[in-house]
Amino acid sequence: MLGLALRNLPVGTAYAVWVGIGAAGVTIAGIVIYGEPLSLRLTCIAAILAGVIGLRIIEA
């Protein structure tokens, strides 16, 4: 999937999206499957997503 994304996105943006999806996915899995407390986790996921969106806007 990363290879497909690289066809349309610069490497930095594509990698940031890839890492952001992985980090958010693992965090959400930990919350849902293992019952980890939410605390600041959702805020951190939102910050990652905002950064990825910001990179995409700057690249456009």
C-alpha positions in Angstrom: 0.0 0.0 0.0 2.9 2.4 0.7 4.2 1.7 -2.8 0.8 2.7 -4.2 0.7 5.9 -2.2 4.2 6.8 -3.4 2.8 7.1 -7.0 0.8 10.2 -6.0 2.5 11.6 -2.8 6.0 12.7 -2.0 8.0 10.3 0.1 7.8 12.3 3.3 4.1 12.7 3.2 3.5 9.1 2.3 5.7 7.8 5.1 4.0 10.2 7.6 0.6 8.8 6.6 1.9 5.2 6.8 3.4 5.7 10.3 0.3 7.7 11.5 -2.1 4.9 10.4 0.1 2.3 12.1 0.4 4.3 15.4 -3.3 5.1 15.5 -4.2 1.5 14.6 -2.1 0.0 17.4 -3.3 2.5 19.9 -7.0 1.9 19.1 -6.3 -1.9 19.2 -4.8 -1.5 22.6 -7.8 0.4 23.9 -10.4 -2.0 22.4 -8.7 -5.3 22.9 -6.6 -4.8 26.0 -8.8 -2.2 27.8 -6.0 0.3 28.1 -7.2 3.6 29.6 -8.0 6.4 27.1 -6.2 9.2 29.1 -4.4 11.3 26.6 -4.2 8.6 23.9 -7.0 10.0 21.8 -5.5 13.5 22.0 -2.2 12.2 20.7 -3.9 10.3 17.9 -5.7 13.6 16.9 -2.3 15.4 16.9 -0.9 12.7 14.6 -3.8 13.1 12.3 -3.6 16.8 12.3 0.1 16.6 11.4 -0.5 14.3 8.5 -3.3 16.5 7.2 -1.1 19.5 7.6 1.7 17.9 5.6 -0.8 17.0 2.9 -2.1 20.6 2.7 1.4 22.0 2.5 2.4 19.6 -0.3 -0.7 20.4 -2.3 
